[in-house]
Amino acid sequence: MAVNWALLLLPMLERLGHGDRAVIAGMDQSGVDLFLKHRLPTVTTASFGGIAWNSDHKGSMDGFRWKNGAFRAYGVTKAEVVLWLLRAGRDVSISDVDVAWIAPPYALLRSVPDADVLSGTDCLNVPYDADRSPRKSNVRNCGHQSGSTWSAWFNTGVMFFRARPAAVDMMEEWRDTMAEIKGEAQVDDQLSFNQLVGTVGASGRHAPKFRRFYPLKPASEDGRVVYDGNGSRRIHAIPVSQVCSAHVFHVQQSAEPRGCLVLHLTFVEGWPKNPAKYWRLREAGMLPVRPEPFDQRYLSFTPPQPGPTPPERHEPAPARAGNGWTVVAALQWSPRLKAHLELVDRHIAALRNAIGIARALGRQLVMPRMACLCERAESPAALLPGCTLEGASTPVPHVCPLESVYDVARVERIWQKGYLQLRPWTFLNSSIHKPPAGALPFTPADTTAVRWLAEAPPHGRPPPQGPRQVWLEKGLSAEQLLQAVSAAGASDARVMHLESAEGVFGGFESAAESKLFKEAISGDLLGGWSATWCCTSWNKPAGTFKFKRPVPLPSGVEARGPRTVVDLPDKRECYWQSSPCEL
């Protein structure tokens, strides 16, 4: 991921004549060697103190994040690197490697000349955050305007420091705060930074800062810069429309950069997280370390679409059951949750069918743009009944992140095992995925539409087959589909697009292919916790729904059609056997 960070940032700076203004701080020798192999500007942190890298930390970087002592030591190292640059008279921008740079930050820095320190935040409400006029009222994690009395929160993944005494003073205090904490105490670099600023309460020497920080006091004429709890250092909370979380970028903006300077891959679910983060980068067209190919044949499809948005809630609100609500009570209370489950059931069935058809036709599959009606969260009170995260400006419906439905680490196996290559839903958008030199962008002329005879106009014959459209029967087997596409003269189409993928695939006649297909669907796409929704309760097993598993498809002659295919069972299988899961 660090190499990807550099491959995005360095070309952007080089175009401005500033290619010598970025460096990767490598914490271990193997990382340093890798970066130098790629001819990337690199500095080793071995002389800065902080973390002593060892075999316990190698392997999954997701695991390292939860080694509290080691991760805090990494924070000490980060502070030392920033201090080294500040003392050399350099302004500093520092970001985690799960960041994708989109545009240079110079205009941002010019807009707040009074700020000693600038930091991203965890605010998720774009319009509220854009208004920095003085006021007390807040939404969660967005209290950064002057006069705010609660809920400011800085995210230390993207920060800027000016070479001023105040910034040096803050960095020294941050470093010392982290270094003083011993053992596996659950205090990381971000929490310790917020404690020293005063956004949250703390014990010891930082305790008075919380009382002095609120209400926020303006440190610039426009109020966009405020004083920290020390009363002498000036800090700017960068708008979430500029330092964009993955939630803002993908869920709220449908993978459109808009005004984002950087994409910071926060608010990404799943465990491990890195597979889902890589997938988000692919959706954004920001994974140059693994470029998407433009020289294959592809299959895309129109996914199920939501109906009218249901109301936010039914009254009266149900009584709480322990740490949340039962799944049945949540369904009665939240019509959006019920509609969401039914919509995603259809999404899963359509994807199952599209995977089978892509395999049958020897094509790579472009994943669909999944529209959803409900987010997911471990905290039921932060989500229900309205189905959007507390404080977030999430549209309903919104684009559903892949990891909101599937275990991306499992889904990766589909292409890692060579069964089928999957491409992100944005792949055919040439404004997001620019083709490499010598490759052509996708155009409408590249696409052959696949329409279904069962959905043809009731009177008269359907339009004739041609290079841009094919009419097929529903329920054909893989072998029959291959023959029908060939007979229609569409086998060489660069892109084939199914106008629907529900109830259209009959299965594989080949027993061997049928077995591989079932393994890919049951084990990789839908195995483990994949295809579940969480949570109506902090008792997670009892508060989790299982999306419907598609009805298994037959093999042999029974797979042949045309025939009517029923994708979904009537009843929902319960995730937690002791709990009812339907109204």
PALUM-961479 format. One record per residue (C-alpha): x, y, z. Coordinates in Angstrom, 3 decimals. Layout:
# residues N
        xx        yy        zz
         X         Y         Z
...
END
This chain:
# residues 583
        xx        yy        zz
     0.000     0.000     0.000
     2.945     2.344     0.627
     4.147     1.828    -2.941
     0.653     2.669    -4.200
     0.671     5.837    -2.048
     3.883     6.938    -3.743
     2.747     6.034    -7.268
    -0.216     8.386    -6.836
     1.524    11.254    -5.039
     4.877    11.527    -6.816
     3.589    11.988   -10.391
     1.201    14.685    -9.130
     4.074    16.568    -7.487
     6.384    16.040   -10.463
     3.871    17.728   -12.753
     4.227    20.794   -10.521
     8.004    20.596   -10.435
     7.915    19.404    -6.824
     8.900    15.769    -7.248
    11.620    16.142    -4.627
     9.192    17.136    -1.855
     7.923    13.717    -0.791
     9.497    10.754     0.969
     8.370     7.439     2.431
     9.442     6.828     6.036
    10.260     3.120     6.160
    10.055     1.485     9.589
    11.711    -1.825     8.731
    14.599    -2.801     6.484
    12.511    -5.036     4.242
    10.167    -2.110     3.602
    13.080     0.212     2.880
    14.521    -2.346     0.461
    11.159    -2.674    -1.321
    10.764     1.091    -1.720
    14.297     1.502    -3.041
    13.726    -1.375    -5.462
    10.884     0.708    -6.893
    13.235     3.735    -6.984
    11.061     5.634    -4.514
    12.442     8.380    -2.235
    12.876     6.685     1.136
    14.186     7.474     4.597
    14.687     4.827     7.260
    13.309     5.603    10.704
    15.907     3.422    12.447
    17.621     6.478    13.949
    14.427     8.133    15.156
    13.645     5.784    18.035
    10.052     4.746    18.643
     9.150     1.357    17.264
    11.600    -1.541    17.269
    10.270    -3.737    14.462
    10.376    -7.471    15.066
     8.821   -10.681    13.839
     5.766   -10.275    16.083
     4.670    -7.327    13.944
     5.346    -8.777    10.520
     2.680   -10.316     8.353
    -0.784    -8.830     8.555
    -0.687    -5.070     9.007
    -4.292    -5.339    10.176
    -2.966    -7.252    13.185
    -0.290    -4.652    13.885
    -2.991    -1.959    14.231
    -4.301    -3.768    17.301
    -0.944    -4.262    19.009
    -1.473    -1.194    21.170
     2.038    -0.745    22.472
     3.665    -1.259    19.071
     1.188     0.980    17.297
     1.701     3.737    19.859
     5.469     3.385    19.392
     4.851     3.888    15.692
     3.119     7.144    16.672
     6.233     8.226    18.584
     8.308     7.538    15.472
     5.877     9.546    13.339
     6.171    12.517    15.707
     9.975    12.302    15.635
    10.023    12.376    11.830
     7.765    15.452    11.785
     9.952    17.199    14.388
    13.084    16.443    12.346
    11.549    18.215     9.354
    10.076    21.121    11.323
    13.394    21.856    13.001
    14.970    21.972     9.541
    12.585    24.819     8.725
    10.278    22.769     6.512
     6.499    22.812     6.540
     5.301    19.211     6.781
     2.444    17.182     5.347
     2.245    13.658     6.733
    -0.270    10.992     5.825
    -0.820     7.300     6.451
    -0.219     5.007     3.496
    -3.919     4.049     3.281
    -4.344     7.450     1.633
    -4.750     8.169    -2.064
    -3.645    11.655    -3.095
    -5.857    13.245    -5.736
    -4.804    16.910    -5.840
    -2.097    19.065    -4.216
    -2.989    20.796    -0.925
    -1.470    24.197    -1.665
    -4.763    26.071    -2.058
    -5.986    24.589     1.227
    -2.865    25.782     3.033
    -3.165    29.290     1.548
    -6.793    29.493     2.709
    -5.893    29.191     6.423
    -2.606    31.086     6.921
    -3.247    31.449    10.668
    -3.245    27.697    11.336
    -0.167    26.157    12.928
    -1.572    22.656    12.493
    -4.206    21.286    10.105
    -5.829    17.888    10.568
    -8.490    15.736     9.014
   -11.503    14.743    11.108
   -14.000    11.899    11.497
   -17.008    14.055    10.610
   -19.387    12.356     8.143
   -21.854    15.181     7.517
   -20.624    17.144     4.509
   -23.139    20.057     4.477
   -22.969    20.577     8.239
   -19.185    20.583     8.174
   -19.092    23.095     5.316
   -20.792    25.688     7.543
   -18.250    26.942    10.072
   -20.395    29.818    11.332
   -20.374    30.156    15.168
   -22.968    27.975    16.893
   -23.307    25.528    19.770
   -25.344    22.798    18.117
   -23.458    19.885    16.583
   -23.753    16.550    14.907
   -21.526    13.665    15.921
   -17.776    14.237    15.313
   -18.483    17.524    13.489
   -18.147    20.103    16.285
   -15.247    22.084    14.797
   -16.835    25.510    14.400
   -16.208    28.311    16.905
   -18.722    28.209    19.745
   -19.063    24.420    19.542
   -19.562    22.850    22.954
   -18.901    19.181    22.157
   -17.969    16.446    19.665
   -14.879    17.719    17.888
   -12.626    14.872    16.799
    -9.409    14.954    14.767
    -8.162    12.093    12.622
    -4.358    11.946    12.543
    -4.120    10.056     9.241
    -3.707    13.289     7.242
    -2.043    16.285     8.912
    -0.114    19.453     8.052
     2.338    21.351    10.250
     3.877    24.762     9.635
     7.474    25.323    10.669
     6.528    27.502    13.622
     7.354    27.276    17.331
     3.720    26.454    18.158
     3.723    23.422    15.854
     7.073    22.240    17.240
     5.716    22.630    20.769
     2.609    20.600    19.946
     4.633    17.832    18.291
     7.018    17.562    21.233
     4.095    17.304    23.629
     2.398    14.702    21.411
     5.561    12.620    21.211
     6.158    12.798    24.966
     2.528    11.935    25.746
     2.721     8.740    23.696
     6.180     7.797    24.982
     5.062     8.054    28.628
     2.312     5.417    28.185
     3.591     1.923    28.876
     2.393    -1.568    28.055
    -0.739    -2.395    26.114
    -2.933     0.482    27.294
    -5.570     1.213    24.660
    -4.333     4.702    23.847
    -3.093     5.219    20.288
    -1.602     8.226    18.524
    -5.009     9.580    17.509
    -6.565     9.420    20.974
    -3.487    10.982    22.569
    -3.557    13.832    20.018
    -7.219    14.551    20.759
    -6.493    14.492    24.483
    -3.707    17.047    24.194
    -5.867    19.263    21.954
    -8.738    18.912    24.437
   -11.501    17.412    22.287
   -11.996    14.608    24.844
   -11.383    14.266    28.541
    -8.118    12.950    29.912
    -6.415    12.385    33.225
    -3.158    13.930    34.371
    -1.668    17.018    32.788
    -4.109    17.051    29.870
    -7.204    17.145    32.093
    -7.601    20.959    32.121
    -7.424    21.173    28.325
   -10.837    19.596    27.831
   -12.425    22.293    30.019
   -10.522    25.067    28.217
   -11.060    23.791    24.667
   -14.879    23.990    24.794
   -16.558    26.129    23.685
   -14.197    26.441    20.724
   -12.546    29.842    20.465
   -11.795    31.444    17.095
    -8.136    31.988    16.228
    -8.830    33.612    12.847
   -11.228    36.294    11.654
   -13.407    33.788     9.783
   -13.475    31.316    12.694
   -12.149    28.446    10.570
    -9.070    28.244    12.786
    -9.529    27.677    16.533
    -7.298    27.494    19.594
    -6.460    24.154    21.164
    -6.934    23.520    24.883
    -3.511    24.987    25.569
    -4.821    28.353    24.420
    -1.750    29.220    22.334
    -1.716    26.815    19.388
    -3.979    27.301    16.398
    -5.559    24.350    14.622
    -7.754    23.964    11.544
   -10.142    21.058    11.074
    -9.891    20.329     7.349
   -13.333    20.031     5.739
   -14.462    16.469     5.056
   -15.123    17.499     1.465
   -11.334    17.917     1.059
    -9.826    15.195     3.233
   -12.438    12.616     2.347
   -13.072     9.437     4.275
   -14.014     6.341     2.318
   -17.548     6.878     3.603
   -17.774    10.356     2.083
   -15.978     9.338    -1.113
   -17.665     6.027    -1.886
   -20.995     5.984    -0.052
   -21.955     9.654    -0.243
   -20.253    10.627    -3.506
   -20.500     7.326    -5.422
   -16.714     7.194    -6.011
   -16.622    10.698    -7.512
   -13.647    12.813    -6.325
   -15.541    16.150    -6.444
   -13.544    18.437    -4.126
   -11.477    15.721    -2.430
    -7.749    16.373    -2.182
    -7.167    12.948    -0.682
    -9.100     9.769    -0.094
    -8.359     8.408     3.386
    -9.561     4.817     3.738
   -11.330     5.202     7.060
   -14.828     3.850     7.794
   -14.032     0.668     5.879
   -15.446    -2.487     7.441
   -14.359    -6.100     7.318
   -11.628    -8.153     8.906
    -8.976    -8.154     7.732
    -9.498    -4.609     6.460
    -6.849    -4.450     3.764
    -8.763    -6.509     1.143
   -11.722    -4.125     1.453
    -9.381    -1.110     1.306
    -7.744    -2.391    -1.858
   -11.185    -2.929    -3.383
   -12.178     0.647    -2.501
    -9.011     1.881    -4.241
    -9.935    -0.178    -7.301
   -13.416     1.361    -7.328
   -11.803     4.811    -7.168
    -9.402     4.003   -10.009
    -6.525     4.653    -7.597
    -4.581     1.411    -7.461
    -1.728     1.979    -9.926
     0.288    -0.745    -8.231
    -2.249    -3.233    -9.685
    -3.675    -1.626   -12.835
    -6.883    -2.974   -14.341
    -6.481    -4.566   -17.822
    -8.252    -3.146   -20.860
    -7.493    -5.989   -23.275
    -9.969    -8.646   -22.168
   -13.620    -9.422   -22.880
   -16.044    -8.353   -20.168
   -19.568    -8.970   -18.894
   -21.559    -6.369   -17.004
   -25.159    -6.325   -15.825
   -27.889    -4.069   -14.527
   -28.465    -4.927   -10.860
   -31.837    -4.900    -9.081
   -33.062    -1.391    -8.374
   -34.760    -0.149    -5.187
   -38.369     0.943    -5.250
   -39.647     4.115    -3.575
   -37.715     4.900    -0.391
   -39.713     3.649     2.603
   -40.400     5.959     5.547
   -37.730     6.171     8.219
   -39.760     4.450    10.932
   -43.035     3.031    12.089
   -44.422     4.159    15.428
   -44.444     3.337    18.243
   -40.796     2.511    18.831
   -40.340    -1.001    20.243
   -39.043    -1.599    23.726
   -35.343    -2.305    23.916
   -34.296    -5.885    24.536
   -31.061    -5.739    26.473
   -28.444    -3.916    24.418
   -30.614    -3.205    21.410
   -33.656    -4.758    19.772
   -34.675    -8.201    18.573
   -34.433    -8.702    14.829
   -38.211    -8.962    14.525
   -38.773    -5.751    16.516
   -36.198    -3.958    14.356
   -37.980    -5.080    11.180
   -41.326    -3.814    12.500
   -39.780    -0.482    13.512
   -37.600     0.141    10.446
   -39.318    -0.341     7.070
   -36.057     0.666     5.402
   -34.244    -2.263     7.002
   -36.899    -4.684     5.772
   -36.756    -3.262     2.236
   -32.957    -3.342     2.344
   -32.854    -7.025     3.213
   -35.212    -7.856     0.368
   -33.222    -5.742    -2.090
   -29.874    -7.271    -1.138
   -31.370   -10.776    -1.378
   -31.971    -9.935    -5.042
   -28.500    -8.389    -5.446
   -26.934   -11.648    -4.261
   -29.013   -13.822    -6.569
   -28.274   -11.589    -9.559
   -24.542   -11.660    -8.827
   -24.609   -15.443    -8.444
   -26.186   -15.706   -11.898
   -23.806   -13.192   -13.473
   -20.788   -15.063   -12.111
   -22.086   -18.248   -13.740
   -22.766   -16.534   -17.083
   -19.366   -14.792   -17.107
   -17.676   -18.122   -16.434
   -19.721   -19.786   -19.179
   -18.817   -17.108   -21.739
   -15.143   -16.864   -20.744
   -15.466   -13.224   -19.723
   -14.270   -11.116   -16.818
   -17.142    -9.795   -14.695
   -17.651    -6.105   -14.001
   -19.295    -5.909   -10.594
   -22.586    -4.005   -10.316
   -23.250    -0.615    -8.784
   -25.247    -1.903    -5.812
   -27.860     0.502    -4.506
   -28.757    -0.062    -0.849
   -31.302     1.331     1.580
   -29.538     0.673     4.894
   -25.991     0.974     6.158
   -24.553    -1.444     8.700
   -22.962    -0.809    12.083
   -22.131    -2.700    15.237
   -23.956    -0.084    17.311
   -27.712    -0.411    16.763
   -28.475     2.957    18.350
   -26.140     4.631    15.823
   -28.109     3.217    12.910
   -31.731     2.368    13.645
   -34.410     3.033    12.672
   -33.374     5.446     9.882
   -30.693     3.118     8.492
   -27.991     5.794     8.128
   -25.027     6.199    10.460
   -25.578     8.716    13.237
   -24.538    12.166    12.065
   -23.761    11.109     8.480
   -25.179    12.822     5.402
   -25.771     9.465     3.725
   -28.237     9.545     0.813
   -30.989     6.924     0.701
   -30.540     4.951    -1.462
   -26.746     4.987    -1.626
   -23.995     2.982    -3.277
   -23.324    -0.036    -1.101
   -19.655    -0.823    -0.377
   -18.759    -4.377    -1.319
   -17.785    -5.217     2.269
   -21.211    -4.133     3.498
   -22.585    -7.303     1.923
   -19.640    -9.661     1.369
   -16.474   -10.762     3.135
   -14.021    -9.279     0.630
   -11.165   -11.468     1.883
   -13.253   -14.478     0.809
   -14.427   -12.910    -2.444
   -10.765   -12.386    -3.393
   -10.426   -16.154    -3.641
   -12.675   -16.160    -6.713
    -9.928   -14.557    -8.784
    -6.948   -15.711    -6.730
    -7.857   -19.327    -7.499
    -8.256   -18.469   -11.176
   -11.990   -19.145   -11.275
   -13.123   -15.705   -12.488
   -11.675   -12.188   -12.603
   -13.870    -9.497   -11.037
   -13.564    -5.816   -11.929
   -14.940    -2.862    -9.907
   -18.277    -1.359   -10.833
   -16.579     1.843   -12.032
   -14.331    -0.024   -14.480
   -16.111     1.015   -17.679
   -16.110     4.700   -16.667
   -13.166     6.223   -18.543
   -13.166     9.335   -16.342
   -12.263     7.091   -13.391
   -10.288     4.330   -15.121
    -8.126     5.970   -17.737
    -6.706     3.404   -20.161
    -2.937     2.967   -20.315
    -0.953     4.079   -23.346
    -2.023     2.136   -26.416
    -5.338     0.979   -24.958
    -8.702     2.352   -26.016
   -11.315     3.660   -23.557
   -14.684     1.975   -23.439
   -17.401     3.530   -25.589
   -21.077     2.638   -26.144
   -20.084     1.045   -29.443
   -18.105    -1.575   -27.508
   -21.199    -2.913   -25.735
   -23.625    -5.557   -26.898
   -26.845    -5.581   -24.878
   -28.318    -8.951   -23.863
   -32.098    -8.790   -23.601
   -34.465   -11.566   -22.572
   -37.264   -12.817   -24.784
   -39.540   -13.224   -21.777
   -39.345    -9.432   -21.341
   -39.879    -8.591   -25.038
   -42.863    -6.440   -26.061
   -46.086    -8.512   -25.981
   -47.030    -7.753   -29.588
   -44.901    -8.440   -32.596
   -41.499   -10.008   -32.846
   -38.518    -8.618   -30.931
   -35.992    -6.546   -32.853
   -33.574    -8.669   -34.898
   -30.270    -9.854   -33.520
   -27.352    -7.614   -34.368
   -23.881    -6.481   -33.344
   -25.280    -4.291   -30.566
   -28.067    -6.466   -29.146
   -28.870   -10.125   -28.559
   -32.207   -11.628   -27.529
   -32.003   -14.835   -25.495
   -34.342   -17.190   -23.667
   -34.250   -17.231   -19.881
   -33.095   -20.272   -17.979
   -30.523   -21.557   -20.477
   -27.597   -23.626   -19.258
   -24.020   -22.371   -19.510
   -23.440   -24.527   -22.552
   -26.631   -23.312   -24.237
   -25.745   -19.663   -23.525
   -22.351   -20.083   -25.150
   -23.953   -21.569   -28.250
   -26.663   -18.897   -28.428
   -24.198   -16.013   -28.134
   -22.030   -17.565   -30.844
   -25.026   -18.089   -33.121
   -25.975   -14.429   -32.671
   -22.480   -13.367   -33.789
   -21.753   -11.623   -30.485
   -18.908   -13.761   -29.142
   -16.262   -11.137   -29.913
   -18.067    -8.179   -28.340
   -15.699    -6.263   -26.078
   -18.447    -5.850   -23.471
   -21.658    -7.831   -23.126
   -24.243    -6.233   -20.859
   -27.114    -8.184   -19.306
   -30.126    -5.910   -18.925
   -31.158    -8.103   -15.999
   -29.507   -10.989   -14.177
   -32.473   -12.217   -12.128
   -33.982   -15.596   -12.939
   -31.929   -15.987   -16.106
   -29.276   -18.676   -15.515
   -30.034   -22.388   -15.572
   -26.725   -23.819   -14.318
   -23.867   -25.892   -15.737
   -24.515   -29.166   -17.501
   -20.940   -30.285   -16.811
   -20.708   -31.943   -13.392
   -17.121   -30.717   -12.952
   -18.037   -27.103   -13.807
   -21.116   -27.273   -11.597
   -18.951   -28.380    -8.669
   -16.487   -25.506    -9.193
   -19.370   -23.046    -9.473
   -20.958   -24.201    -6.225
   -17.595   -23.939    -4.436
   -17.084   -20.388    -5.714
   -20.569   -19.290    -4.650
   -21.058   -21.193    -1.377
   -17.478   -21.061    -0.136
   -16.039   -17.834    -1.534
   -18.903   -15.448    -2.218
   -21.251   -16.491     0.585
   -19.070   -18.354     3.107
   -18.269   -17.354     6.685
   -19.930   -14.121     7.824
   -20.343   -13.030     4.198
   -23.851   -12.033     3.111
   -24.987   -10.980     6.583
   -26.247    -7.704     8.048
   -25.272    -6.461    11.519
   -26.650    -5.409    13.991
   -29.941    -4.801    15.759
   -28.282    -5.531    19.107
   -24.873    -5.493    20.774
   -25.560    -9.190    21.233
   -24.224    -9.602    17.705
   -25.222   -13.193    16.910
   -28.798   -12.505    17.983
   -28.812    -9.116    16.242
   -27.548   -10.304    12.856
   -29.560   -11.112     9.736
   -28.564   -13.597     7.092
   -29.350   -12.563     3.548
   -31.146   -15.257     1.588
   -28.916   -17.782    -0.143
   -30.003   -18.390    -3.744
   -31.695   -21.682    -4.538
   -28.981   -24.097    -5.778
   -28.929   -24.598    -9.526
   -29.102   -28.107   -11.019
   -26.475   -29.730   -13.231
   -26.686   -32.170   -16.126
   -29.733   -32.163   -18.379
   -31.799   -30.506   -15.635
   -29.762   -27.330   -16.144
   -30.988   -27.029   -19.728
   -33.684   -24.580   -20.706
   -35.414   -22.504   -21.581
   -37.178   -22.743   -18.253
   -38.417   -20.652   -15.355
   -35.707   -20.215   -12.721
   -36.631   -19.352    -9.137
   -33.635   -17.561    -7.606
   -34.651   -17.205    -3.971
   -36.317   -19.337    -1.306
   -39.528   -18.156     0.319
   -38.170   -18.033     3.866
   -35.097   -16.402     5.341
   -32.654   -18.677     7.145
   -31.911   -17.386    10.633
   -28.370   -16.424    11.563
   -28.961   -17.237    15.223
   -31.052   -20.360    15.553
   -32.694   -19.397    18.849
   -34.097   -16.168    17.362
   -36.965   -15.762    14.901
   -35.824   -13.729    11.886
   -39.008   -12.907     9.967
   -42.121   -10.890    10.672
END
